[in-house]
Amino acid sequence: MNGGAGGNARLVALGLLADVLDRGRNLGDAKDVDGAARAHARHLAYGVLRWYGALDWFAGRLLQKPLRSRDLDIHRLLLIGLFQLWRDGTPPHAAIHECAECARLRNKAWAVGLVNAVLRRFQREQSRLDEEIATRDERFAHPPWLLDALRADWPQDWPAIVAANNRQAPLWLRLDRRHDRAETLRRLRAEGFEVDAHAFAPDAVCVTPARAATRLPGFDAGRFSVQDPAAQLAVDVLAVADGQRVLDACAAPGGKTGHLLERCNALDLTALDRSAERLERVTENLVRLGVADRVRTVAADAAEPATWWDGQPFDRILLDAPCTATGVIRRHPEIKWLRTTAQVDAALAQQRRLLDALWPLLARGGMLLYATCSVLRAENEHQVRHFVATRADAASEPIDGPWGRDTAHGRQILPGEQEMDGFFYARIRKTS
């Protein structure tokens, strides 16, 4: 992140955007953000990334010539200003003046007039520009490859998917059943929050207004965790029972691991992740929930069981597979601009590798739950269809429920449906 930002939220936001667009980092991973500017800076960065394609098109139409590569910061200042004027409802004087002054703070006094002129021109010409962009794909603020993929996979639903991706997701909590639900809700409401249950995820509640979970009453006591309802459905779909031997194969950050332990008192559970650092975060979450002593955590590659498996088969395997995460763009808008078609291909190869490696570890009659937070059919139903077609001892089982939609080999939730993230589940039974 660029130094010297101090408490100026726009300068801090520039650093966050550089982390994502230049260094390929996830926006949520940024930690070195000045406390006084954190909330506003993140709001600006998330807004720019959510609407980046459209904002970049506006900037191109308003600039007389493209800026030099060494002036990417000025270009992004323009995007911040355009976001504030176009989508954020910021008073024009504040948006224009503050963005222009940021150019001076970047030691680029020559750009103060340029930023001012471009943003004022947007004000004057917004109606015309809105009409023009309304006929172009840039209005959807998705990269062309992803927009094409969504249109191909979901010809009737892609407009709703795109619209959901461009809306900020609500804050969903997973309430721990071991704590009194009514008391947890009372504490939240006493602090002024509205709390609403989810129709199909029994442990899920939506909290408004959204706030960092660590600032909510009851978080430190382990009364709840942050988790979207779509992800919470995994425990019910996996259909675990006390006494079963269960593998959580790609456990980090530990949400589903914690949910399993909250629901069952006597699981023989192994939580595996290839990243020791990420596994530490899993342990931290489980310690907060008070369940860390009931799980084995193993830092290893799930696709190489010879390095970690003890030879005893599992009754259930949860494979929350690495994927493109195209179902959670509304929470992580940077995904749109960090993913490539090459990364899709890499995810497909990794998913096949994990399925092939883990299948022999499943007991006869056992069930593997394949899950992704993707909406791309290649990663989901096509992946499972190929897997069961190549194994005589594998059969996909239907998943019944009032949520999502049935596919030939699983159940798909699209972003925004029943206020959930995009998610896919497939149950694969070992028949012999």
C-alpha positions, 0 to 999 in steps of 0.5 A, spaced: 500 500 500 502 506 498 504 510 504 502 517 506 495 516 506 494 518 513 486 519 514 485 520 507 480 515 505 481 516 498 488 515 498 487 509 502 482 506 497 487 507 492 492 503 495 487 498 496 485 498 489 493 497 487 493 491 491 487 488 487 489 490 480 496 490 480 498 485 485 492 480 485 490 480 492 483 479 495 480 486 498 478 482 504 485 480 506 488 487 506 490 489 513 494 495 513 489 500 512 489 506 517 484 506 522 480 512 521 479 511 514 478 504 514 470 504 513 470 509 508 476 507 504 473 500 503 467 502 501 470 506 496 474 500 493 469 495 493 464 500 490 470 501 484 471 494 483 463 492 483 462 497 477 469 497 475 467 496 467 462 501 467 467 506 470 472 505 466 468 506 460 466 512 462 473 515 464 475 513 457 469 517 454 471 523 458 478 523 457 481 526 451 487 521 451 489 515 455 493 517 461 500 514 462 501 507 465 505 511 471 499 515 472 494 509 474 493 513 480 490 519 477 486 514 473 483 510 479 482 517 482 477 518 477 474 512 478 473 513 485 470 520 483 465 517 478 463 512 483 461 517 488 457 521 483 454 515 479 452 510 484 454 513 491 450 519 492 456 523 494 454 531 494 458 533 487 462 538 490 465 533 495 466 528 490 470 533 485 473 537 490 476 531 494 478 527 488 482 533 485 485 535 491 488 527 492 492 529 486 495 534 489 497 530 495 500 525 490 505 530 488 501 531 481 499 538 481 498 538 474 492 533 475 488 537 479 485 541 474 484 534 469 480 530 475 476 537 476 475 537 469 473 530 467 468 529 473 465 536 472 464 534 465 461 527 467 456 531 471 454 535 465 453 529 460 451 524 465 444 523 461 447 522 455 452 518 457 447 514 461 443 513 455 449 511 451 452 505 456 445 503 456 446 499 450 453 497 451 455 490 455 459 495 459 453 497 463 453 490 467 460 491 469 463 484 468 469 482 464 467 479 457 469 472 458 465 471 464 459 475 461 459 470 455 460 464 460 454 466 464 449 467 458 451 460 455 450 457 462 444 461 464 441 463 458 434 465 462 437 467 468 444 471 467 441 478 467 439 476 474 445 473 476 449 480 474 444 484 477 445 480 484 453 480 483 452 488 483 449 488 489 452 489 496 451 482 500 447 482 506 450 480 513 448 473 515 450 470 521 450 462 523 447 462 530 450 456 535 445 452 537 448 450 543 447 457 546 440 460 547 437 463 541 432 467 544 438 470 548 442 471 542 437 475 538 435 479 544 442 482 545 443 483 538 436 487 538 438 491 544 444 494 540 439 496 535 440 491 530 434 488 526 434 481 526 431 476 521 431 469 520 432 465 513 426 461 510 430 455 509 437 455 513 435 454 520 441 457 523 441 463 519 439 470 521 440 477 517 443 483 521 441 490 519 445 494 519 451 490 517 457 491 522 464 488 523 462 481 526 467 482 532 463 489 534 457 485 535 455 482 542 456 475 543 461 474 538 467 473 543 463 468 546 462 464 540 454 465 540 455 466 532 459 466 526 459 470 519 456 465 514 452 465 508 445 461 508 448 457 502 454 455 505 450 453 512 446 448 508 452 444 507 451 440 514 444 438 512 445 436 505 451 432 508 447 428 513 452 427 518 450 423 525 454 422 531 459 416 531 461 417 524 468 418 521 468 425 517 473 428 513 472 436 511 477 436 506 478 443 504 477 446 511 479 453 511 477 458 513 473 453 518 466 455 517 463 448 515 468 445 520 465 449 526 458 448 524 459 440 523 461 440 531 456 445 533 451 440 530 454 434 533 457 432 539 461 425 537 463 426 530 470 423 529 472 429 524 478 431 521 479 438 518 484 438 512 487 444 509 494 444 504 495 451 507 498 451 514 497 458 515 490 458 513 489 452 518 491 456 524 485 461 522 481 455 522 483 453 529 482 460 531 475 460 529 474 453 533 477 456 539 472 461 539 467 457 538 469 452 544 470 446 539 477 446 537 478 439 542 473 435 538 477 435 531 484 433 528 487 439 524 492 436 519 496 441 514 496 437 508 494 436 500 488 432 500 490 430 493 496 426 496 492 422 501 499 417 502 502 423 506 496 424 511 491 418 511 491 413 516 488 407 512 481 408 515 475 409 511 471 415 512 463 415 512 462 422 509 467 426 506 466 434 505 469 436 499 468 444 498 473 444 492 477 450 490 473 454 485 473 460 481 468 463 486 463 466 481 458 465 486 460 470 491 462 476 487 457 480 491 461 479 497 468 479 493 467 484 487 474 483 485 473 476 483 471 479 476 477 482 475 482 477 478 479 471 474 481 469 467 479 463 463 486 460 464 484 460 472 477 456 470 481 451 467 486 450 473 480 450 477 477 444 473 483 440 473 484 441 481 477 439 482 478 432 478 485 431 482 481 432 488 475 427 486 480 422 484 484 422 490 479 422 495 474 417 492 478 411 495 478 414 502 470 413 502 467 407 505 462 403 502 455 406 502 458 412 504 457 419 501 461 425 498 458 432 498 462 436 492 461 443 493 463 449 490 461 457 491 461 457 483 455 458 478 459 455 472 456 449 470 463 446 468 465 446 475 459 444 478 454 439 474 458 437 468 464 436 473 460 431 477 457 428 471 464 426 468 466 423 475 460 418 476 460 416 468 467 414 469 466 410 476 462 404 476 461 405 484 459 412 484 452 414 483 449 421 484 443 422 489 438 427 488 438 433 493 431 435 495 429 442 498 425 448 497 431 452 495 435 452 489 434 448 483 435 441 481 440 439 476 442 433 473 447 432 478 446 436 484 443 442 486 444 449 484 443 456 488 444 462 483 446 469 487 441 473 490 436 467 490 432 467 497 438 472 499 443 467 498 450 466 495 451 462 489 453 455 491 452 448 488 452 441 492 452 434 489 451 428 493 455 422 490 454 415 494 459 409 494 455 404 491 460 398 492 
